Amino acid sequence: MAKKPSTKKSTTKNNFGGLDKKLILQIHSHMVKSRVLEERLIKIYRAGESFFWIGGTGEEAWGVPLGMLGRIGQGPANDYFHLHYRCTPTLIAMGLEMKDSVRLMMNRSTDPSTGGRNFSNHYCFPKWNVAPVTSPLEVQYSIACGTAHVQKRVGKKAITIVTGGDAGTAEGDFASGLILASRRGQELPMLITVQNNKWGISTGYDGQHGENFIADRAKAFNIRARVIDGNDPIETYLCVQEDMEYIRKTGKPAFIEAHVSRLHGHSSATGANKELGEVDPVTEFENELLEADLLTEVQVKTIWENFEAEGVRATELARSEPVPTADSVWDHTYHANENADWRKF
Ligand SMILES: Cc1ncc(C[n+]2csc(CCOP(=O)(O)OP(=O)(O)O)c2C)c(N)n1
């Protein structure tokens, strides 16, 4: 593997934010794992073994630190995650196993998120307070206020984290979320975030916004807000850590607009081919680690190969597992069926 000169010097110049070497390498490892997994999901789609891919390639530098910094567990004493469909990096950092992502992708009944009944990256993990990813954009911003409200009452300094895309912020649910989170004297402990990749499917960012930054909208509600380079994992780690501490201490919300890449286009619907004009945060970070002698090329090769092998094993396992049968179609749903005993729900 050729050692390419890095175009980004900020993290090396400031000594990787003073973060511990073990932590830095952990960030890198999660980023690679997430990328290898997503590229495996795209291969599964191309092989005709799944119907649709949408995911988080290009958001690794943002998503991994977010997952590493959360207080992980079930119930309101832990953090809640209201994520969207580009959050594989966050879940990898929280402990997602490749096989459970592949099972969802291949619609296997063993998929712990949906029993094989939803599509890629629509995760749900009650054990980690990960609320179901919704297909309607941005409803998560107002839903998230509910868990934050409970956490405020419980008083254990846990917070609610919500993510979403830039184009979706045109939805009313986004504005409702900002209003509910910021009422004076009733502020909610929320980390409200937007991953700005400058695209909404094929509609460009320019011409869609009157404000200079999406973060400016949060400022209008007196919410502490900032814009960060979400392609830099060190900047992300330090900013998310600082904002989480602020929210736990004050019980008030904070807002981060993270600028990220969209590395394989919108989804399989637009081809899922690698976009050459976008910054690749995994390659950038890896080059910085090589330059700083925190990793050798042999180590890098081994890390990628081991995750590749895990992805292949996960695919083989999912292939051997069953798809859901018709009798499970109403599981975990409320439904109108005259023969159903509604008292069971
Ligand atoms: C309420 C609603 N409107 C439209 C869609 C169709 N849709 C799915 S993804 C998408 C683009 C979203 O762009 P953005 O919010 O910037 O997130 P990105 O996909 O770029 O990460 C649209 C319009 C939807 N899922 N839900």
The ligand as an ORCA input file, in Angstrom:
! r2SCAN-3c Opt
* xyz 1 1
  C     -40.579     12.899      4.961
  C     -39.745     12.335      3.854
  N     -39.643     12.998      2.685
  C     -38.883     12.490      1.686
  C     -38.223     11.304      1.845
  C     -37.384     10.728      0.707
  N     -35.961     10.860      1.022
  C     -35.247      9.851      1.545
  S     -33.646     10.273      1.836
  C     -33.898     11.831      1.227
  C     -32.769     12.835      1.179
  C     -32.366     13.266      2.517
  O     -31.267     14.124      2.435
  P     -30.527     14.590      3.740
  O     -31.519     14.896      4.816
  O     -29.570     15.671      3.379
  O     -29.734     13.295      4.202
  P     -28.665     12.433      3.375
  O     -29.462     11.308      2.723
  O     -28.009     13.331      2.383
  O     -27.720     11.940      4.394
  C     -35.226     12.008      0.805
  C     -35.765     13.250      0.225
  C     -38.377     10.625      3.074
  N     -37.743      9.469      3.324
  N     -39.120     11.167      4.059
*
